[in-house]
Amino acid sequence: MPHDPGGLLFVAFGSVLVAAGFIWKGRVLRPLSMKRTQAAAIRDRSRNLLRSADMAIAEARRRAARGEPAIVTVGDVTRVACRHYGHVLVERDEAAAALRRRFEAAGCRADCMTDAFN
């Protein structure tokens, strides 16, 4: 039975890829240092707090009646962070800073009130 040169080339190329993967064993992703791991955790936490502030603002806007301002508290942000992201302990200063940033970015001065500036 004649051998197909395309199929043989395909099998040889696949074998080379498998051998290369076996040799390198994912070394590109492995050397995570403790500093990089901690920096990634801090970035994730701050990103989650900002998202929590966005969700708290959206929830307060939905709760507010027509014509009255939405009231967003720092406690709302900590509650959303705990419920959605599992952050058991969120400092008031962290939550207030995230709420201030999202309050300014979302243009909430016209229709929202918050205690984050106190």
C-alpha positions as MATLAB code, in Angstrom:
seq = 'MPHDPGGLLFVAFGSVLVAAGFIWKGRVLRPLSMKRTQAAAIRDRSRNLLRSADMAIAEARRRAARGEPAIVTVGDVTRVACRHYGHVLVERDEAAAALRRRFEAAGCRADCMTDAFN';
ca = [
       0.000    0.000    0.000;
       1.554    3.349   -1.004;
       2.128    5.949    1.714;
       0.616    9.389    1.369;
       3.434   11.994    1.653;
       1.034   14.632    3.043;
      -0.160   12.339    5.815;
       3.361   11.282    6.661;
       4.438   14.921    6.823;
       1.446   15.722    9.062;
       2.315   12.912   11.490;
       5.992   13.929   11.548;
       5.117   17.571   12.257;
       2.753   16.515   15.060;
       5.462   14.343   16.579;
       7.897   17.258   16.533;
       5.345   19.472   18.299;
       4.689   16.833   20.954;
       8.428   16.358   21.514;
       8.959   20.120   21.814;
       6.106   20.382   24.317;
       7.533   17.505   26.309;
      10.965   19.142   26.451;
       9.832   22.644   27.416;
       6.970   21.564   29.730;
       5.411   25.008   29.828;
       8.425   26.842   31.195;
       7.122   30.105   29.811;
       4.250   30.144   32.297;
       5.922   28.498   35.274;
       8.382   31.013   36.681;
       5.793   33.028   38.601;
       7.519   34.778   41.420;
       5.878   35.658   44.682;
       5.988   39.364   43.785;
       4.174   38.787   40.500;
       1.571   36.626   42.210;
       0.921   39.256   44.865;
       0.771   42.036   42.261;
      -1.784   40.041   40.267;
      -3.878   39.472   43.397;
      -3.823   43.192   44.219;
      -4.833   44.077   40.653;
      -7.683   41.562   40.748;
      -8.896   42.848   44.101;
      -8.911   46.497   43.010;
     -10.619   45.566   39.728;
     -13.258   43.604   41.639;
     -13.837   46.538   43.994;
     -14.341   48.870   41.032;
     -16.820   46.424   39.519;
     -18.566   46.168   42.880;
     -18.882   49.944   42.978;
     -20.362   49.926   39.459;
     -22.877   47.262   40.478;
     -23.802   49.147   43.651;
     -24.377   52.355   41.654;
     -26.524   50.515   39.104;
     -28.525   48.839   41.867;
     -29.098   52.160   43.645;
     -30.243   53.776   40.396;
     -32.730   50.950   39.843;
     -34.055   51.296   43.406;
     -34.485   55.068   43.228;
     -37.904   56.401   42.327;
     -38.304   58.756   39.403;
     -37.022   62.224   40.228;
     -35.197   61.313   43.439;
     -31.443   60.770   43.709;
     -29.941   57.329   44.000;
     -28.226   56.778   47.347;
     -25.070   54.655   47.203;
     -23.204   53.880   50.401;
     -19.805   52.358   51.058;
     -21.654   49.527   52.787;
     -23.400   48.731   49.510;
     -20.018   48.340   47.818;
     -18.676   46.058   50.557;
     -21.857   43.972   50.464;
     -21.634   43.537   46.673;
     -17.910   42.697   46.928;
     -18.672   40.049   49.524;
     -21.649   38.607   47.674;
     -20.229   38.527   44.147;
     -16.486   38.168   44.627;
     -16.159   36.510   48.034;
     -14.096   39.268   49.635;
     -14.781   38.610   53.293;
     -12.923   41.631   54.627;
     -13.032   44.889   52.694;
     -11.647   47.977   54.391;
     -13.924   50.998   54.388;
     -11.145   53.141   52.883;
     -10.683   50.735   49.953;
     -14.398   50.571   49.228;
     -14.761   54.348   49.557;
     -11.873   54.960   47.154;
     -13.387   52.583   44.589;
     -16.799   54.209   44.976;
     -15.323   57.697   44.567;
     -13.526   56.671   41.361;
     -16.605   55.070   39.826;
     -18.874   57.862   41.103;
     -16.787   60.417   39.211;
     -16.390   58.235   36.099;
     -20.106   57.453   35.828;
     -21.188   61.090   36.101;
     -23.211   60.475   39.236;
     -23.070   64.013   40.615;
     -26.360   64.851   38.910;
     -28.490   61.950   40.110;
     -26.666   60.177   42.978;
     -25.617   60.766   46.563;
     -22.882   58.931   48.436;
     -21.061   58.832   51.734;
     -17.727   57.962   50.099;
     -16.448   61.528   50.362;
     -16.916   61.734   54.148;
];
